[in-house]
């Protein structure tokens, strides 16, 4: 496929922070690839350059790619990685590379007259290995919706970054409205709830959600994203305290329970949950940052049972698909996720469908940049 003329533009993400949009045209169709950004980021993520630096590279990249022909997405992504020449994409920027990688995928899908999800599914399946016992086809991704926010995503609220529910968009909306008592919203559309004491905020928030679920008679489960990197040391949870929360609230999953390099406690938590016959998943985000090498290390240490998938953490669509394959081959729970700094781009909804992810985590069923992703998922469900 020949790379069409493209341009970079600066747009604002949902936090009002400038981010990158890569724009190209195929026939009469305008192609856009809008790159999200995180507030709570792992130190092992691909480096995102300030938008001013990204825009300064535009002419050089336009000249380099003008008229170039690439057979596959992988070939294109590898060319970008080679041109960058660093381990963490700090030369071109992970955000620059991802914008171009997403653009290629969308242009290719349009050129081949395929829906993006169908095209991505074909790319994903190219690299799958034949397992001795094939994994059964997953059901459609389940919305994973934040209800109450804390940590870096809110002004008050819990130490934990997100208290979430898992279920249909209809049920999620019912619970969200039941929780609405006029509290301000956090970055991802969940409620920024004030509690009498910070010490009780995490459990207090979970109790509020539990009560809202009961009042709405909805068939949803509860999950938490601790984002332990951002919890003050004196308030961090122990293995035993997570097990107690999992028992009390029947937690479906616990994301980032410990620091991103604290593999020992991650492994202990997996063992303790199993020992208590709890099916609560231990989900890696800052631990694994959508990086196959980090995931290999976590698997070797039996440190998790599920992963978050964020393309901008690794910087290319190809590497994201490689990460998902590795996760699936090891029977891990897979959750395709947004970032706190979002746009109205729905790429991750198509990605979640393409790789048959277990869940799509896109924030609360409130703000438009979050809802549009759940709505896209519903359209893809048919």
C-alpha positions, 0 to 999 in steps of 0.5 A: 500500500502506498502511503497517501499524503498526510498531515499532523494537527494539534487537537485538545484531548478531554483534559484540554491538553494538546494531542496529535491527530494524523489526517489523510485522505483516501478518495473522498474519505477523510481518515483521522487517527487521534492519539490519547494520553495518560495522566497516570503512566507507567515508567516503562511506557513508550515516551510521548513527545510534547505536541510542539516537538511532534509537529516539528517532525511533520515535514521530515516524516512527510518527505521520508514517507512520500510515495513509499509502498509497504506491503503490511502494517508490520513492515510499516511499523518496523520502518518507523521503529527503525527510524526512531532507533531507541528502545522507548521511542523517545526520538520520534515519540510513541505518540507520533509513531502510534498516530501514523500506525493507526493511520496506516490501519485505517487507510488500508481498511478503507482501501480494501473496503473493509470495516476497521474491526474486520481488517484488524482481526485479519492482522491479528490472526496472521500471527496467531500460533496453533495451540495444542488446545485451541481457546474457545471463541470469546463472547463480545467484549463487556463494557467496564465502566468507571463509577467513582474516581480517585487518585490522580483522576480526582480532586478528592475521593478514594486512594484507588484510581477507579472503582468500576462495574462490569456489565451492559451499557444499559445496566452501567448507565442505570448504576451511574445515574443511581450514584448521581448525587451532584458530585463533580466528575473525575477525568473519565466521567466517574464521580469525584465523591468526598468522604468524611475521612480519606482512610475510609474512602476506598471501602466507602466508595465500594459500598456506595456502588454495591448499594446502587447495584442493589437498588437498580437490580442490575446484573453487574460485577465490581472491579477496582484499579488501585494504580498503586504507583500513585498511592502514598506509601503509608496507605498502600494495600497488603496482599491480605487486605486485597483478599479481604476486599475481594471477598467482601465485594466479590471483585471481578478484578484488581488492577495494578495492586502493587508497584510496577516492579514489585513482582513478589507481591503480585505473585503472592496475591495471585497465590492467595486469591487462588488459595481462597478459591476466589476467581478475582483476576489480577490485572497488569497495567503499569506492570506490563504497559502493553509490552511483550517483554514486560509480559514475558517477565510477569508470566515467568514470575506468575504475577498476573492473570490478566492484562490491560491493553493500551496501544499508546503504551507501546506505540504501534498497532503491530506491537499491540497485536503481538502483546494480545497474542501472547496474553491469549496464548497464556489464557489471560483475561484481556481488557482493551483500555482508554486513557484519561486524556481521550478523544472521540476516536473509536479505534480501541472499540474496533480493536477490542472486537478484532482481538475478541477481548474480554472487556472494553474499559472506556470510562463512565457512561457519561462524557461523550468521548467515553460513550462514543466508544461503548456506542461503537462497540454496540454497533459492531455487536450488530 
